[in-house]
Amino acid sequence: MSGDGFETRAIHAGHEPDPSTGAIVPPISLATTFAQDAVGKHRGYEYSRSGNPTRTAMETCVASLEGARHGLAFASGLAAEDAILRTLDPGDHLIIPNDAYGGTYRLVARVHERHGIAWSACDLRDPRALEAAWLPETRMVWIESPTNPMLSIVDIAAAAHIAHERQARVIVDNTFATPYLQQPLALGADASVHSSTKYLGGHSDVVGGFIAVNAAELADELRFLQNAMGAVPSPFDCYLVSRGVKTLAVRMREHCTNAQAIVRMLREHDAVAKVMYPDESEVARRQMRDFGGMVSFLANDEDAALELVTRTRLFTLAESLGAVESLIEHPARMTHASVAGSPLEVDPRLVRLSVGIESQADLLADLKQALDAVAG
Ligand SMILES: *Cc1c(COP(=O)(O)O)cnc(C)c1O
């Protein structure tokens, strides 16, 4: 039975002991097909692309954490995003943030644009910019908050108000915040989307995507697309996400504490020109429980940024984010290389940290020795 608390639901929602054996951890259902008692008479499952018990358990749990009535799991964050974008029709217009995640930009600009979706990018931090970008054909606003990699904050409730007055849907990429820190549906969004590869999985060992929605009509449309397009996660991948979210709250608290200590150190350091962290945003203080484990900053120049990312030892130079181990990267040449030459191009001095949950003193010492070395 699920209690009300976030931590309780993270462990129990969708995860009753297995009725046939009492196993506390529901078994991973690898079966691709399920016996029917008569033609069309089955026990909820027919074929594993359409539905799978391990997937249902994970979808139920993560939907509960998002405060959502419906949850749908996908093979990757981009597969989840693709399903949402396919609810648009040719001729429809979409507004994305001018610092959207590079993969989102690529999917919109290089895949969906070819199939007739018009789009524009604007600075969604300013609600007036959203109103100015509005076209009669605008049907969807895509929000990221905090954004990857600039960590800018969008007022989700204000954007939802503007969009709903004009009969458009609001989608929030909640990957950076996680449902522990931010609840987009409660703020008025129509869907909250995730790369569960990041904090939901939390251990750099599974690629996945997720969509949480309340409206039955949108859930049905997405459920149809999930089955029709077939970009579903394997049962084992679903199990890994279920296992990951059990510790989401405790991990997020540690990510936040460690990130804040690092932000304090960076703000004092000569090798750092500017620090981006959501604690400076009044909107973030209102719509988030805490500010998360992602920290971005500008080194004094590109060469310093490129050298810095090779000098840390605990912070591993790698793409991705949101797992227990700390990572460092250079967005302009790594995660955001796909936006080079576009209006979304990233500052070459930018360094992005995914602050893990190792000992805080060790993380501070590692970063400090690297910064000291490039400051000289
Ligand atoms: C990684 C990421 C995605 C894409 O997810 P994949 O699981 O890599 O397909 C989408 N949005 C954000 C903010 C991300 O960081």
The ligand as an ORCA input file, in Angstrom:
! r2SCAN-3c Opt
* xyz 0 1
  C      19.875     13.778    -21.751
  C      18.741     14.723    -21.895
  C      17.698     14.454    -22.793
  C      17.727     13.268    -23.758
  O      17.583     12.069    -23.107
  P      18.237     10.682    -23.644
  O      17.850      9.722    -22.582
  O      19.705     10.918    -23.758
  O      17.607     10.398    -24.959
  C      16.644     15.338    -22.831
  N      16.606     16.442    -22.048
  C      17.590     16.735    -21.188
  C      17.497     17.966    -20.353
  C      18.691     15.886    -21.082
  O      19.681     16.214    -20.230
*
